[in-house]
């Protein structure tokens, strides 16, 4: 049996493993590497805080407006539903590789909710 996501170190393991996959991915890697040119040393701590807040309830962990960053990126390079679908698949498979339990299930659900909520804002009838 795998452990559940239960502390900040688990969140870091999840996020580090996930973004290692993202950087090498044929579908979305170029968006992070070539379009957004993500500064990983700055981006990863923000992602740790975001997911720590969502999964462990640390209200002091994250402050920000994640969708605005994606709107700015979308202005440089259109984000499509297929990009969000790939992001979700990578995230959920990473969770499944490393963890199981109620927080792991919540992580997969939260990622699904983000992807499904954001897709129409970028690549749907209201996009643009």
N, CA and C atoms as a LAMMPS dump frame, in Angstrom:
ITEM: TIMESTEP
0
ITEM: NUMBER OF ATOMS
384
ITEM: BOX BOUNDS ff ff ff
-5.0000000000000000e+02 5.0000000000000000e+02
-5.0000000000000000e+02 5.0000000000000000e+02
-5.0000000000000000e+02 5.0000000000000000e+02
ITEM: ATOMS id mol type element x y z
1 1 1 N 0.845 -1.192 0
2 1 2 C 0 0 0
3 1 3 C 0.888 1.252 0
4 2 1 N 0.483 2.204 -0.792
5 2 2 C 1.211 3.476 -0.895
6 2 3 C 0.707 4.424 0.193
7 3 1 N 1.539 5.377 0.572
8 3 2 C 1.091 6.364 1.556
9 3 3 C 0.121 7.366 0.927
10 4 1 N -0.618 8.047 1.781
11 4 2 C -1.45 9.157 1.33
12 4 3 C -0.609 10.434 1.377
13 5 1 N -1.107 11.47 0.755
14 5 2 C -0.477 12.79 0.833
15 5 3 C -0.837 13.356 2.199
16 6 1 N 0.16 13.542 3.05
17 6 2 C -0.168 13.931 4.419
18 6 3 C 0.627 15.117 4.96
19 7 1 N 1.645 15.582 4.214
20 7 2 C 2.435 16.694 4.727
21 7 3 C 3.091 17.442 3.561
22 8 1 N 3.784 18.507 3.904
23 8 2 C 4.401 19.364 2.884
24 8 3 C 5.453 18.61 2.073
25 9 1 N 6.153 17.67 2.678
26 9 2 C 7.154 16.885 1.932
27 9 3 C 6.482 16.011 0.878
28 10 1 N 5.314 15.476 1.184
29 10 2 C 4.563 14.693 0.194
30 10 3 C 4.133 15.574 -0.97
31 11 1 N 3.683 16.776 -0.667
32 11 2 C 3.288 17.714 -1.718
33 11 3 C 4.494 18.032 -2.603
34 12 1 N 5.641 18.272 -2.008
35 12 2 C 6.85 18.56 -2.793
36 12 3 C 7.22 17.386 -3.689
37 13 1 N 7.141 16.176 -3.159
38 13 2 C 7.445 14.994 -3.966
39 13 3 C 6.496 14.908 -5.154
40 14 1 N 5.216 15.099 -4.919
41 14 2 C 4.222 15.068 -5.996
42 14 3 C 4.535 16.124 -7.046
43 15 1 N 4.731 17.347 -6.627
44 15 2 C 4.93 18.448 -7.568
45 15 3 C 6.25 18.305 -8.322
46 16 1 N 7.312 17.946 -7.629
47 16 2 C 8.593 17.756 -8.315
48 16 3 C 8.518 16.643 -9.354
49 17 1 N 7.918 15.529 -8.983
50 17 2 C 7.797 14.399 -9.906
51 17 3 C 6.926 14.766 -11.094
52 18 1 N 5.817 15.432 -10.828
53 18 2 C 4.903 15.858 -11.885
54 18 3 C 5.592 16.802 -12.874
55 19 1 N 6.254 17.83 -12.371
56 19 2 C 6.859 18.803 -13.282
57 19 3 C 8.085 18.266 -14.009
58 20 1 N 8.743 17.255 -13.449
59 20 2 C 9.799 16.574 -14.216
60 20 3 C 9.187 15.929 -15.463
61 21 1 N 8.019 15.325 -15.312
62 21 2 C 7.319 14.727 -16.454
63 21 3 C 6.865 15.797 -17.438
64 22 1 N 6.317 16.879 -16.907
65 22 2 C 5.832 17.965 -17.756
66 22 3 C 6.957 18.497 -18.64
67 23 1 N 8.113 18.714 -18.062
68 23 2 C 9.227 19.287 -18.815
69 23 3 C 9.66 18.401 -19.975
70 24 1 N 9.481 17.093 -19.851
71 24 2 C 9.895 16.148 -20.897
72 24 3 C 8.744 15.755 -21.832
73 25 1 N 7.547 16.244 -21.554
74 25 2 C 6.373 15.782 -22.284
75 25 3 C 6.309 16.338 -23.703
76 26 1 N 5.953 15.467 -24.65
77 26 2 C 5.854 15.846 -26.061
78 26 3 C 4.678 16.775 -26.361
79 27 1 N 3.639 16.738 -25.531
80 27 2 C 2.437 17.517 -25.806
81 27 3 C 2.494 18.905 -25.175
82 28 1 N 2.91 18.999 -23.924
83 28 2 C 2.878 20.293 -23.236
84 28 3 C 4.245 20.794 -22.781
85 29 1 N 5.269 19.994 -22.868
86 29 2 C 6.586 20.418 -22.395
87 29 3 C 7.061 21.707 -23.03
88 30 1 N 6.851 21.842 -24.342
89 30 2 C 7.322 23.042 -25.043
90 30 3 C 6.656 24.317 -24.522
91 31 1 N 5.421 24.206 -24.045
92 31 2 C 4.733 25.392 -23.523
93 31 3 C 5.473 25.907 -22.291
94 32 1 N 5.841 25.004 -21.415
95 32 2 C 6.554 25.379 -20.2
96 32 3 C 7.996 25.796 -20.497
97 33 1 N 8.649 25.034 -21.379
98 33 2 C 10.082 25.239 -21.633
99 33 3 C 10.371 26.381 -22.608
100 34 1 N 9.611 26.457 -23.693
101 34 2 C 9.929 27.381 -24.777
102 34 3 C 9.039 28.624 -24.83
103 35 1 N 7.785 28.486 -24.462
104 35 2 C 6.854 29.62 -24.531
105 35 3 C 6.885 30.402 -23.211
106 36 1 N 6.551 29.731 -22.119
107 36 2 C 6.538 30.392 -20.808
108 36 3 C 7.944 30.587 -20.252
109 37 1 N 8.867 29.734 -20.687
110 37 2 C 10.244 29.772 -20.169
111 37 3 C 10.234 29.843 -18.643
112 38 1 N 9.6 28.841 -18.062
113 38 2 C 9.392 28.794 -16.619
114 38 3 C 10.723 28.818 -15.879
115 39 1 N 10.807 29.682 -14.913
116 39 2 C 11.921 29.709 -13.969
117 39 3 C 11.536 28.729 -12.868
118 40 1 N 12.039 27.515 -12.954
119 40 2 C 11.591 26.434 -12.065
120 40 3 C 11.918 26.714 -10.609
121 41 1 N 13.042 27.353 -10.337
122 41 2 C 13.393 27.618 -8.935
123 41 3 C 12.409 28.608 -8.303
124 42 1 N 11.771 29.438 -9.099
125 42 2 C 10.748 30.357 -8.598
126 42 3 C 9.355 29.722 -8.661
127 43 1 N 9.091 28.944 -9.716
128 43 2 C 7.758 28.393 -9.937
129 43 3 C 7.411 27.254 -8.974
130 44 1 N 8.355 26.377 -8.731
131 44 2 C 8.055 25.213 -7.893
132 44 3 C 7.599 25.586 -6.484
133 45 1 N 8.242 26.517 -5.784
134 45 2 C 7.737 26.886 -4.459
135 45 3 C 6.308 27.441 -4.49
136 46 1 N 5.951 28.129 -5.558
137 46 2 C 4.574 28.622 -5.695
138 46 3 C 3.612 27.439 -5.847
139 47 1 N 4.014 26.448 -6.63
140 47 2 C 3.178 25.254 -6.802
141 47 3 C 3.091 24.436 -5.52
142 48 1 N 4.188 24.354 -4.751
143 48 2 C 4.113 23.673 -3.456
144 48 3 C 3.067 24.352 -2.582
145 49 1 N 3.116 25.681 -2.529
146 49 2 C 2.187 26.435 -1.687
147 49 3 C 0.747 26.27 -2.163
148 50 1 N 0.541 26.322 -3.479
149 50 2 C -0.805 26.177 -4.038
150 50 3 C -1.409 24.83 -3.651
151 51 1 N -0.66 23.759 -3.891
152 51 2 C -1.187 22.424 -3.611
153 51 3 C -1.218 22.132 -2.117
154 52 1 N -0.322 22.716 -1.34
155 52 2 C -0.386 22.586 0.118
156 52 3 C -1.68 23.204 0.629
157 53 1 N -2.025 24.355 0.082
158 53 2 C -3.278 25.019 0.44
159 53 3 C -4.482 24.147 0.062
160 54 1 N -4.503 23.649 -1.184
161 54 2 C -5.654 22.865 -1.635
162 54 3 C -5.809 21.539 -0.905
163 55 1 N -4.702 20.869 -0.646
164 55 2 C -4.77 19.505 -0.117
165 55 3 C -4.656 19.407 1.394
166 56 1 N -3.898 20.308 1.989
167 56 2 C -3.657 20.206 3.423
168 56 3 C -4.272 21.354 4.21
169 57 1 N -4.869 22.308 3.485
170 57 2 C -5.603 23.38 4.134
171 57 3 C -4.755 24.458 4.78
172 58 1 N -3.492 24.543 4.391
173 58 2 C -2.63 25.579 4.947
174 58 3 C -2.992 26.919 4.313
175 59 1 N -3.85 27.66 4.989
176 59 2 C -4.384 28.912 4.438
177 59 3 C -3.31 29.963 4.208
178 60 1 N -2.196 29.85 4.911
179 60 2 C -1.121 30.822 4.744
180 60 3 C -0.161 30.45 3.628
181 61 1 N -0.367 29.287 3.023
182 61 2 C 0.606 28.767 2.064
183 61 3 C 0.597 29.508 0.738
184 62 1 N -0.565 29.898 0.247
185 62 2 C -0.633 30.413 -1.129
186 62 3 C -1.425 31.701 -1.211
187 63 1 N -0.866 32.624 -1.935
188 63 2 C -1.566 33.858 -2.309
189 63 3 C -1.27 34.08 -3.785
190 64 1 N -2.288 34.228 -4.578
191 64 2 C -2.032 34.474 -5.981
192 64 3 C -3.289 34.367 -6.82
193 65 1 N -3.117 34.609 -8.098
194 65 2 C -4.197 34.552 -9.068
195 65 3 C -3.737 33.668 -10.219
196 66 1 N -3.864 32.343 -10.062
197 66 2 C -3.281 31.454 -11.06
198 66 3 C -3.889 31.589 -12.451
199 67 1 N -5.165 31.887 -12.535
200 67 2 C -5.764 31.94 -13.867
201 67 3 C -5.222 33.122 -14.67
202 68 1 N -4.909 34.23 -14.019
203 68 2 C -4.385 35.384 -14.754
204 68 3 C -3.054 35.05 -15.419
205 69 1 N -2.213 34.294 -14.731
206 69 2 C -0.928 33.883 -15.329
207 69 3 C -1.18 33.072 -16.6
208 70 1 N -2.224 32.261 -16.571
209 70 2 C -2.539 31.439 -17.74
210 70 3 C -3.166 32.264 -18.862
211 71 1 N -3.945 33.289 -18.513
212 71 2 C -4.452 34.199 -19.542
213 71 3 C -3.289 34.916 -20.225
214 72 1 N -2.297 35.34 -19.435
215 72 2 C -1.123 36 -20.006
216 72 3 C -0.373 35.05 -20.936
217 73 1 N -0.242 33.81 -20.53
218 73 2 C 0.422 32.809 -21.368
219 73 3 C -0.394 32.545 -22.629
220 74 1 N -1.701 32.469 -22.477
221 74 2 C -2.602 32.228 -23.609
222 74 3 C -2.47 33.327 -24.672
223 75 1 N -2.191 34.555 -24.226
224 75 2 C -1.995 35.658 -25.172
225 75 3 C -0.746 35.442 -26.026
226 76 1 N 0.24 34.721 -25.487
227 76 2 C 1.464 34.414 -26.236
228 76 3 C 1.294 33.189 -27.128
229 77 1 N 0.554 32.213 -26.617
230 77 2 C 0.386 30.937 -27.313
231 77 3 C -0.948 30.339 -26.885
232 78 1 N -1.866 30.13 -27.811
233 78 2 C -3.196 29.635 -27.435
234 78 3 C -3.129 28.305 -26.672
235 79 1 N -3.778 28.298 -25.518
236 79 2 C -3.923 27.066 -24.741
237 79 3 C -5.194 26.372 -25.188
238 80 1 N -5.092 25.092 -25.454
239 80 2 C -6.202 24.31 -25.983
240 80 3 C -6.652 23.268 -24.97
241 81 1 N -7.849 22.755 -25.172
242 81 2 C -8.375 21.703 -24.294
243 81 3 C -7.409 20.529 -24.217
244 82 1 N -6.779 20.185 -25.324
245 82 2 C -5.837 19.062 -25.332
246 82 3 C -4.657 19.314 -24.398
247 83 1 N -4.251 20.553 -24.222
248 83 2 C -3.164 20.872 -23.293
249 83 3 C -3.602 20.618 -21.852
250 84 1 N -4.815 21.06 -21.525
251 84 2 C -5.333 20.832 -20.175
252 84 3 C -5.566 19.335 -19.932
253 85 1 N -6.041 18.627 -20.948
254 85 2 C -6.245 17.186 -20.806
255 85 3 C -4.933 16.463 -20.54
256 86 1 N -3.879 16.87 -21.234
257 86 2 C -2.58 16.231 -21.028
258 86 3 C -2.034 16.57 -19.65
259 87 1 N -2.153 17.836 -19.243
260 87 2 C -1.738 18.251 -17.9
261 87 3 C -2.426 17.384 -16.853
262 88 1 N -3.737 17.216 -17.016
263 88 2 C -4.511 16.423 -16.068
264 88 3 C -4.054 14.965 -16.061
265 89 1 N -3.866 14.382 -17.22
266 89 2 C -3.434 12.984 -17.294
267 89 3 C -2.082 12.788 -16.605
268 90 1 N -1.152 13.699 -16.844
269 90 2 C 0.154 13.608 -16.199
270 90 3 C 0.036 13.768 -14.688
271 91 1 N -0.782 14.7 -14.258
272 91 2 C -0.937 14.937 -12.825
273 91 3 C -1.558 13.725 -12.14
274 92 1 N -2.645 13.23 -12.703
275 92 2 C -3.33 12.112 -12.069
276 92 3 C -2.481 10.839 -12.074
277 93 1 N -1.757 10.599 -13.144
278 93 2 C -0.895 9.409 -13.179
279 93 3 C 0.248 9.543 -12.173
280 94 1 N 0.73 10.75 -11.959
281 94 2 C 1.781 10.972 -10.965
282 94 3 C 1.248 10.705 -9.565
283 95 1 N 0.064 11.201 -9.277
284 95 2 C -0.557 10.91 -7.982
285 95 3 C -0.67 9.397 -7.795
286 96 1 N -1.185 8.708 -8.817
287 96 2 C -1.378 7.259 -8.713
288 96 3 C -0.065 6.498 -8.523
289 97 1 N 1.01 6.978 -9.112
290 97 2 C 2.323 6.328 -8.946
291 97 3 C 2.822 6.41 -7.523
292 98 1 N 2.546 7.527 -6.864
293 98 2 C 3.177 7.832 -5.584
294 98 3 C 2.296 7.621 -4.364
295 99 1 N 0.996 7.801 -4.511
296 99 2 C 0.118 7.883 -3.336
297 99 3 C -1.205 7.158 -3.564
298 100 1 N -1.857 6.87 -2.446
299 100 2 C -3.257 6.446 -2.473
300 100 3 C -3.886 6.852 -1.151
301 101 1 N -5.176 7.083 -1.201
302 101 2 C -5.898 7.51 -0.004
303 101 3 C -6.78 8.705 -0.307
304 102 1 N -7.397 9.226 0.729
305 102 2 C -8.382 10.297 0.53
306 102 3 C -7.746 11.594 0.016
307 103 1 N -6.568 11.965 0.501
308 103 2 C -5.925 13.175 -0.018
309 103 3 C -5.441 12.976 -1.451
310 104 1 N -4.99 11.772 -1.766
311 104 2 C -4.592 11.478 -3.151
312 104 3 C -5.805 11.588 -4.072
313 105 1 N -6.924 11.029 -3.627
314 105 2 C -8.153 11.145 -4.42
315 105 3 C -8.577 12.605 -4.559
316 106 1 N -8.427 13.372 -3.484
317 106 2 C -8.766 14.794 -3.527
318 106 3 C -7.853 15.54 -4.496
319 107 1 N -6.567 15.193 -4.514
320 107 2 C -5.633 15.839 -5.44
321 107 3 C -6.07 15.604 -6.881
322 108 1 N -6.437 14.374 -7.193
323 108 2 C -6.877 14.064 -8.562
324 108 3 C -8.173 14.79 -8.886
325 109 1 N -9.091 14.854 -7.925
326 109 2 C -10.339 15.575 -8.16
327 109 3 C -10.095 17.07 -8.349
328 110 1 N -9.235 17.647 -7.513
329 110 2 C -8.951 19.082 -7.634
330 110 3 C -8.332 19.404 -8.987
331 111 1 N -7.403 18.565 -9.429
332 111 2 C -6.79 18.779 -10.75
333 111 3 C -7.839 18.667 -11.85
334 112 1 N -8.72 17.671 -11.742
335 112 2 C -9.804 17.515 -12.714
336 112 3 C -10.686 18.769 -12.732
337 113 1 N -11.054 19.258 -11.548
338 113 2 C -11.916 20.437 -11.467
339 113 3 C -11.244 21.659 -12.084
340 114 1 N -9.951 21.826 -11.832
341 114 2 C -9.22 22.954 -12.424
342 114 3 C -9.232 22.834 -13.944
343 115 1 N -8.861 21.68 -14.453
344 115 2 C -8.795 21.495 -15.909
345 115 3 C -10.154 21.723 -16.555
346 116 1 N -11.19 21.145 -15.985
347 116 2 C -12.52 21.251 -16.59
348 116 3 C -13.105 22.655 -16.477
349 117 1 N -12.759 23.366 -15.434
350 117 2 C -13.235 24.747 -15.273
351 117 3 C -12.491 25.697 -16.201
352 118 1 N -11.207 25.433 -16.389
353 118 2 C -10.399 26.35 -17.181
354 118 3 C -10.491 26.108 -18.673
355 119 1 N -10.716 24.887 -19.099
356 119 2 C -10.739 24.596 -20.543
357 119 3 C -11.653 25.533 -21.327
358 120 1 N -12.907 25.709 -20.918
359 120 2 C -13.77 26.593 -21.732
360 120 3 C -13.365 28.06 -21.692
361 121 1 N -12.598 28.453 -20.7
362 121 2 C -12.136 29.848 -20.63
363 121 3 C -11.062 30.125 -21.682
364 122 1 N -10.387 29.066 -22.14
365 122 2 C -9.3 29.207 -23.098
366 122 3 C -9.655 28.626 -24.464
367 123 1 N -10.364 27.526 -24.485
368 123 2 C -10.601 26.809 -25.741
369 123 3 C -12.062 26.368 -25.817
370 124 1 N -12.951 27.312 -25.582
371 124 2 C -14.372 26.971 -25.614
372 124 3 C -15.183 28.105 -26.193
373 125 1 N -16.48 28.014 -26.017
374 125 2 C -17.354 29.026 -26.612
375 125 3 C -17.12 30.423 -26.065
376 126 1 N -16.509 30.528 -24.86
377 126 2 C -16.285 31.847 -24.273
378 126 3 C -14.825 32.251 -24.35
379 127 1 N -14.014 31.461 -25.021
380 127 2 C -12.581 31.756 -25.111
381 127 3 C -12.34 33.032 -25.91
382 128 1 N -11.253 33.656 -25.586
383 128 2 C -10.884 34.81 -26.366
384 128 3 C -10.852 36.009 -25.541
